[in-house]
């Protein structure tokens, strides 16, 4: 695997993680209730629009990964990076706790991502 493909995996993971962190922050402040009025209000909020827009960019980056790597390599590497970035962002930006169990999981995902990338 070349550095370009790894770079696209990193960009894909970063965009997807950023979108999820933005949306989680928004929905932590404004829990979603399923009604047409609430959904319409939610869909017009700048944080939701930004989160969805970043997610769309992540999808386009993902298509680039799919065009350059076997799915059995690109998906685990990209998802591994997303998991790592989500946990890191959740702790640093959302104030979530980093437990010993999460740390072990992060290490295992990191090692698995490295092994798949070789």
Buried (B, 14 or more C-beta within 10 A) or exposed (E): BEEEBBEBBBBBBBBBBBBBBBBBBBBEEBEEEEEEEEEEEBEEEEBBEBBBEBBEBBEEBBEBBBEBBEEEBBBBBBBBBBBBBBBBBBEEEEEBEEEEEBEEBBEEBBEBBEEBBE
